[in-house]
Amino acid sequence: MSGFSDGSRLWLEGLGGLRNAVRQELVGRQVDEQIAHRFPVGQRLRVMDVGMGQGTQALRLARAGHMVTGLEQDPKMLDVAREALAAEPAGIRDRVRLMEGDGRETGAHFLPGSFDVVLCHGVLMYVPEPDAMLAGLARMLAPGGLLSLLVRNGDALAMRPGLDGDWTAAVDAFDTTDYTNRLGLDVRADRLAALTATLSGIGAPLQTWYGVRVFTDGTEAGERLPEGAELERLLAAEDRAGRTDPYRGVAALLHLCGVRG
C-alpha cells in the first residue's frame, strides 16, 4: 500500500468531484444494504475500515451508531480524517478510533473475530500479492461477519482507454491486470473470478457483488456534481447499472461482499 502515498495529494484534491462522490455514495448505499440484510435492526456493530483514506465511510457508519476503527497508512490522509472527525459531535467522536497502520498487519493490532464488518475499499490495487492480506482481514471477522472489498475491475481495463480512443492501450489491456491509474501510479486490478475463488478459500465466500461507476468513470476528477433532481437521476442510473447484467461487468470498480462462515 506504500505506493498510494505518492498520489495522496492528487486524491485529496479530487475529493469534491463527481467521480469520487459517485463512488462514495454508491458504496455507502451498498454497505448499508448488506448490513440491513445480515444483522438485526439497531445492532451496534464493530467495524474496521482498512485504508480508510479521508474517512468518508468510517464517519458515515459512526453516525449510524456503529463502533468504528479506522486504519490508514498514509499520514496525510490520516490528518484529513482526524480533521473531519474533530468536526463531528462528541457522541460520534467517541465511537471512532483512528490508527496509523498497514492493512497487511492487522494481526499485530487485533485479535481474530474482533469485528462484525471489515471494509477494504480502494486498497488492493496497491498490494502486489493481496491473498495473505485478505486472509488476515477474514480472520478479523466474527462468524457471520461481512467483508466489503472495493477493487479495480480487471475484466474491464480496456474500457477506459477504448472510450478515450487509445486503441493500442485498449488491446493491451485485455491481457493484463496491470495499469497506470489517474494518479500516475503503476498498480493492479482484480478479476471477479479470481477474487471469488480467493474469498472461498479464506472462509468468507462471496455473497453478492456490484459494479461501481458504469457511466461516470470517464469524468475528470474535479468535475462538479449536477444539482438536485439531475444528481438523483444520475445516481439512480448508476445504482441500477451496478446491479444489472451486463452493465455491472464493465464498471470501473467492483464491490464484492463476502461473509465469514
C-alpha positions as CSV (number, residue, x, y, z in Angstrom):
1,M,0.0,0.0,0.0
2,S,3.0,2.3,0.2
3,G,2.5,3.3,-3.4
4,F,-0.6,5.3,-2.6
5,S,1.4,7.8,-0.6
6,D,2.9,9.2,-3.8
7,G,-0.6,10.1,-5.1
8,S,-2.4,11.1,-1.9
9,R,-2.2,14.8,-2.7
10,L,-3.9,14.3,-6.0
11,W,-6.5,12.1,-4.5
12,L,-7.4,14.7,-1.8
13,E,-7.6,17.4,-4.5
14,G,-10.3,15.4,-6.3
15,L,-12.5,14.6,-3.3
16,G,-15.2,17.1,-4.2
17,G,-15.5,15.8,-7.8
18,L,-18.2,13.8,-9.4
19,R,-16.3,10.6,-9.8
20,N,-15.4,10.2,-6.2
21,A,-18.8,11.4,-5.0
22,V,-20.5,8.7,-7.1
23,R,-18.1,6.1,-5.7
24,Q,-18.6,7.0,-2.1
25,E,-22.4,7.4,-2.3
26,L,-23.0,4.1,-4.2
27,V,-20.6,2.1,-2.0
28,G,-22.2,3.6,1.1
29,R,-25.7,2.6,0.0
30,Q,-24.5,-0.9,-0.8
31,V,-22.8,-1.4,2.5
32,D,-25.9,-0.2,4.3
33,E,-28.0,-2.7,2.2
34,Q,-25.7,-5.6,3.2
35,I,-25.7,-4.7,6.9
36,A,-29.5,-4.5,6.9
37,H,-29.7,-7.9,5.3
38,R,-27.3,-9.6,7.7
39,F,-27.6,-8.0,11.1
40,P,-30.6,-7.3,13.4
41,V,-32.0,-3.8,13.2
42,G,-30.4,-1.5,15.7
43,Q,-27.4,-3.7,16.5
44,R,-24.3,-1.6,17.2
45,L,-21.6,-3.3,15.0
46,R,-17.9,-3.4,15.4
47,V,-16.4,-2.0,12.1
48,M,-12.9,-1.8,10.9
49,D,-12.2,0.3,7.8
50,V,-8.8,-0.7,6.4
51,G,-7.1,2.0,4.3
52,M,-9.9,4.4,5.2
53,G,-8.5,7.4,3.4
54,Q,-10.3,10.6,4.3
55,G,-12.7,8.6,6.5
56,T,-15.9,9.0,4.5
57,Q,-17.3,5.5,5.1
58,A,-15.9,5.3,8.6
59,L,-17.7,8.5,9.7
60,R,-20.9,7.6,7.9
61,L,-21.1,4.3,9.8
62,A,-20.2,6.0,13.1
63,R,-23.1,8.4,12.5
64,A,-25.3,5.4,12.1
65,G,-24.4,4.3,15.6
66,H,-21.6,1.7,15.0
67,M,-18.2,1.5,16.7
68,V,-15.6,2.1,14.0
69,T,-11.8,1.6,13.9
70,G,-10.1,3.4,11.0
71,L,-6.7,2.1,9.9
72,E,-4.7,4.3,7.5
73,Q,-1.1,4.1,6.5
74,D,-0.7,7.5,4.8
75,P,-0.2,10.4,7.3
76,K,-1.7,13.0,5.0
77,M,-4.9,11.0,4.6
78,L,-5.0,10.3,8.4
79,D,-4.7,14.0,9.1
80,V,-7.7,14.7,6.9
81,A,-9.7,12.0,8.6
82,R,-8.8,13.4,12.0
83,E,-9.9,16.9,11.0
84,A,-13.2,15.6,9.7
85,L,-13.7,13.6,12.9
86,A,-12.9,16.6,15.1
87,A,-15.8,18.5,13.4
88,E,-18.3,15.8,14.5
89,P,-20.4,15.9,17.7
90,A,-18.9,14.3,20.8
91,G,-21.1,11.2,20.6
92,I,-19.8,10.4,17.2
93,R,-16.2,11.1,18.0
94,D,-16.5,8.7,20.9
95,R,-17.4,5.9,18.5
96,V,-14.4,6.3,16.3
97,R,-10.8,5.2,16.8
98,L,-8.3,6.3,14.2
99,M,-5.0,4.4,13.9
100,E,-1.9,4.7,11.7
101,G,-1.1,1.3,10.3
102,D,-0.7,-1.1,7.4
103,G,-3.7,-3.3,6.4
104,R,-1.3,-6.2,5.9
105,E,-0.5,-6.2,9.6
106,T,-4.0,-6.4,11.2
107,G,-2.9,-9.5,13.2
108,A,-0.4,-7.4,15.1
109,H,-3.1,-5.0,16.4
110,F,-6.3,-7.0,16.8
111,L,-7.5,-10.5,17.9
112,P,-9.2,-12.8,15.5
113,G,-13.0,-12.3,15.4
114,S,-12.7,-8.7,16.7
115,F,-15.1,-7.1,14.1
116,D,-18.5,-7.7,12.6
117,V,-17.7,-5.7,9.4
118,V,-14.4,-5.1,7.7
119,L,-14.2,-2.6,4.9
120,C,-11.2,-2.6,2.5
121,H,-12.0,-0.1,-0.3
122,G,-9.6,1.1,-2.9
123,V,-6.6,-0.6,-1.3
124,L,-5.9,-4.0,-3.1
125,M,-4.7,-2.2,-6.2
126,Y,-1.7,-1.1,-4.2
127,V,-0.9,-4.6,-2.8
128,P,1.1,-6.7,-5.3
129,E,0.2,-10.0,-3.6
130,P,-3.1,-9.5,-1.8
131,D,-4.1,-13.1,-0.8
132,A,-2.3,-13.0,2.6
133,M,-3.8,-9.6,3.4
134,L,-7.2,-10.8,2.5
135,A,-6.8,-13.9,4.7
136,G,-5.8,-11.7,7.6
137,L,-8.8,-9.5,7.1
138,A,-11.1,-12.5,7.1
139,R,-9.6,-13.7,10.4
140,M,-10.6,-10.3,11.9
141,L,-14.3,-11.2,11.3
142,A,-16.6,-12.8,13.8
143,P,-18.7,-15.6,12.4
144,G,-21.3,-14.2,10.1
145,G,-19.2,-11.1,9.6
146,L,-19.2,-9.0,6.4
147,L,-16.1,-8.4,4.3
148,S,-16.6,-5.5,1.9
149,L,-14.0,-5.1,-0.9
150,L,-13.8,-2.3,-3.5
151,V,-11.3,-3.2,-6.3
152,R,-10.4,-2.1,-9.8
153,N,-12.2,-4.3,-12.2
154,G,-9.6,-6.3,-14.1
155,D,-12.2,-7.6,-16.5
156,A,-12.9,-4.1,-17.8
157,L,-9.5,-2.5,-18.1
158,A,-9.9,-2.0,-21.8
159,M,-13.0,0.2,-21.3
160,R,-11.2,3.4,-20.2
161,P,-8.6,3.6,-23.0
162,G,-11.1,2.3,-25.5
163,L,-13.5,5.1,-24.8
164,D,-10.6,7.5,-25.0
165,G,-9.7,6.2,-28.4
166,D,-6.3,4.8,-27.3
167,W,-6.6,1.6,-29.3
168,T,-3.1,0.3,-28.5
169,A,-3.7,0.6,-24.8
170,A,-7.2,-0.9,-25.1
171,V,-5.9,-4.0,-26.9
172,D,-3.0,-4.4,-24.5
173,A,-5.4,-4.2,-21.5
174,F,-7.2,-7.4,-22.4
175,D,-4.2,-9.5,-21.5
176,T,-3.1,-7.9,-18.2
177,T,-4.3,-6.8,-14.8
178,D,-1.6,-4.1,-14.5
179,Y,-2.3,-0.5,-15.3
180,T,-1.4,3.1,-14.6
181,N,-4.1,4.9,-12.6
182,R,-5.1,8.5,-12.8
183,L,-2.7,9.4,-10.0
184,G,0.1,8.3,-12.3
185,L,0.9,5.2,-10.2
186,D,1.6,1.7,-11.5
187,V,-1.0,-0.5,-9.8
188,R,-3.0,-3.7,-10.4
189,A,-6.6,-4.7,-10.9
190,D,-8.5,-7.8,-9.7
191,R,-10.7,-10.2,-11.8
192,L,-14.0,-11.3,-10.4
193,A,-13.4,-15.0,-10.9
194,A,-10.0,-14.9,-9.1
195,L,-11.4,-12.9,-6.1
196,T,-14.4,-15.2,-5.9
197,A,-12.0,-18.2,-5.5
198,T,-9.9,-16.3,-3.0
199,L,-12.8,-15.4,-0.8
200,S,-14.0,-19.0,-0.8
201,G,-10.5,-20.2,0.1
202,I,-10.2,-17.8,3.1
203,G,-13.6,-18.8,4.6
204,A,-15.5,-15.6,3.6
205,P,-17.3,-16.7,0.4
206,L,-18.8,-14.2,-2.0
207,Q,-22.4,-13.5,-1.3
208,T,-23.1,-10.6,-3.8
209,W,-21.3,-8.1,-5.9
210,Y,-22.0,-4.7,-7.5
211,G,-20.4,-2.6,-10.2
212,V,-19.5,0.9,-9.3
213,R,-19.1,3.8,-11.9
214,V,-20.5,2.3,-15.1
215,F,-21.4,5.6,-16.7
216,T,-19.3,8.3,-14.9
217,D,-15.8,6.7,-14.9
218,G,-14.7,8.9,-17.8
219,T,-15.4,12.2,-15.9
220,E,-12.5,14.3,-14.7
221,A,-11.6,14.1,-11.1
222,G,-12.6,17.7,-10.4
223,E,-15.8,17.7,-12.4
224,R,-18.7,19.2,-10.4
225,L,-21.7,17.3,-9.3
226,P,-25.0,18.2,-11.0
227,E,-27.6,19.6,-8.7
228,G,-30.9,18.5,-7.3
229,A,-33.0,16.2,-9.4
230,E,-30.3,15.7,-12.0
231,L,-27.9,14.3,-9.4
232,E,-30.6,11.9,-8.2
233,R,-31.3,10.7,-11.7
234,L,-27.5,10.2,-12.3
235,L,-27.2,8.2,-9.0
236,A,-30.4,6.2,-9.9
237,A,-28.9,5.2,-13.3
238,E,-25.5,4.3,-11.7
239,D,-27.2,2.3,-8.9
240,R,-29.4,0.4,-11.4
241,A,-26.5,-0.4,-13.7
242,G,-24.3,-1.5,-10.8
243,R,-26.9,-4.2,-10.0
244,T,-27.8,-5.3,-13.5
245,D,-26.0,-7.6,-16.0
246,P,-24.3,-7.0,-18.4
247,Y,-23.7,-3.4,-17.2
248,R,-22.1,-4.1,-13.8
249,G,-19.5,-6.3,-15.5
250,V,-17.9,-3.3,-17.3
251,A,-17.9,-1.0,-14.3
252,A,-14.6,0.6,-13.4
253,L,-14.8,-0.8,-9.9
254,L,-16.2,-3.9,-8.3
255,H,-17.7,-4.0,-4.8
256,L,-17.6,-7.6,-3.5
257,C,-19.3,-8.7,-0.3
258,G,-18.2,-11.9,1.4
259,V,-19.5,-13.4,4.6
260,R,-17.4,-15.3,7.2
261,G,-18.6,-18.8,7.6
